Amino acid sequence: MRLPSNAFSSNLYSLNSLLQHNTHPSALARPQQFYLFRSHHLRPPSSHTRPSSCLPYQPNFPSAIPARTLSLFNRPTSPFSMSSDAKSFYELKAQLPGGKTFDFDQLRGKVVLIVNVASKCGFTPQYKGLQALYDKYKDRGFIILGFPCNQADTDAARGTHAQFGGQEPESDEKIAQFCELNHGVTFPLMAKSDVNGDNTNEVYRWLKSQKAGLLGLTRIKWNFEKFLIDREGKVVHRWASTTSPEAIDAEVAKLL
């Protein structure tokens, strides 16, 4: 197919380029192919037809990210910028399965890795790497806390839907069984809760107030983001879902 004469005009964009600029983990977890479109028809073709005015395209990324690209993920931030009432990491509390409370005061002097997890995600195999990291360093004062999340996410433009692809739909009991049987998980898992929005749990309100993510946004973008807290209760690292447990081993070891 011949490339249209205006293929490189300013009103043409690539969906692939848009996603890559935002490096959204969900896109990396789901291999996709996109085509070049006129901006006013910016949608992927059906599986049976290919628009006559498009062809597979590998973009040359600009040095700056266009404002319209950033707006895709720059939703109203007021629900996500709320800080926790807790003044320190050790004042936080989390809900355990069965209604019991996990008091963070018991974490004093430990290095802590906190991860929002899901059982049906492209990053779920990271459970094995997390467990290996826990086994390696748990006797030196290291602990991992998993926070399952499958919350409903509502706004006027998009309506209500399961956040992060609805990839943690089961009960707390079934989540624990899945993790133990399939990945040998022995580190603590909290009760399922929200990590974004008005009902964000206390722990994630505090974590996000302490360490922003990509482009300064506080919102958790996908399952298996990681926060590393040192022995003094300070958040020293925040990693995206695409950062594997193996890749952070050295940073954990430095704090022990």
Residue, then its C-alpha position, 0 to 999 in steps of 0.5 A: m500500500r502506498l503511503p498517503s502524500n500527507a502522511f507526515s503532516s501535523n494532523l497524523y498521529s500513531l496510537n503506538s506513539l501515544l502509548q509509548h510516550n506514556t509507557h503505560p504498563s498495561a500496553l506492555a503487558r498486552p502485545q498490540q499492533f497499531y496503525l497510522f491514522r488521521s487524528h480525527h479518526l484515531r481508532p484501531p482497525s477491526s481484525h478484518t479490515r485495515p483502513s485504506s489510509c493507514l499502514p503499519y508504522q514505527p514512529n520516530f519519537p519526538s524529544a518532548i511529549p505533546a500536551r495532548t498525549l499527557s492529557l490521556f492520563n492526567r485526569p483530575t488529581s484531587p482524589f489522588s493527591m489526598s494525603s493520609d492523616a498519619k504523620s509517619f509510616y509507623e502510624l499507618k494501619a491496614q486491613l487483613p483478610g477476616g477483618k483484623t488490623f495490621d499495625f505498621d508500628q511492628l515494622r519499625g527497623k525493617v526494610v519494607l517493600i509494598v506492592n499492589v498485586a493481582s492474580k490475573c495480570g500479565f505481571t502476575p508471574q512477578y509473584k515468584g520473583l517477589q517470593a524469592l526476594y522475600d526468602k533471600y532477605k527476610d532473616r535480615g529484616f526485610i518484609i513484603l506486603g501485598f495489597p490486592c486491588n480490583q476497585a471500581d473506578t468512576d468518572a463522568a467521561r468513562g463511567t464505572h469500570a474495574q480498575f487495572g482491567g478487573q484482574e483481582p476479582e476473587s475473594d481474599e480467601k481465594i486470592a491467598q489460596f491462589c498465591e500460595l498454590n501457584h507461586g508459593v507466596t508466604f509474605p503477608l497479603m492484605a485485604k482487597s482494597d482501593v489504591n486510587g480514588d476517593n476510597t484509597n486505603e490509608v497506606y496508599r494515600w500516605l505512600k503516594s504523598q511521599k513519592a510521586g511516579l512517572l511525570g510527577l503523577t501520584r496515581i497508581k498506573w497498574n498492578f505491581e507498582k512497588f514502593l521501597i521503605d527504609r529502616e527509618g520509615k522513609v519511602v526511598h524508591r517507587w518503581a513501575s510495574t515493568t520493573s521486575p523484582e530481580a531488578i531491585d535486588a541490589e537496592v533492597a540489599k543496600l538498605l539491609 
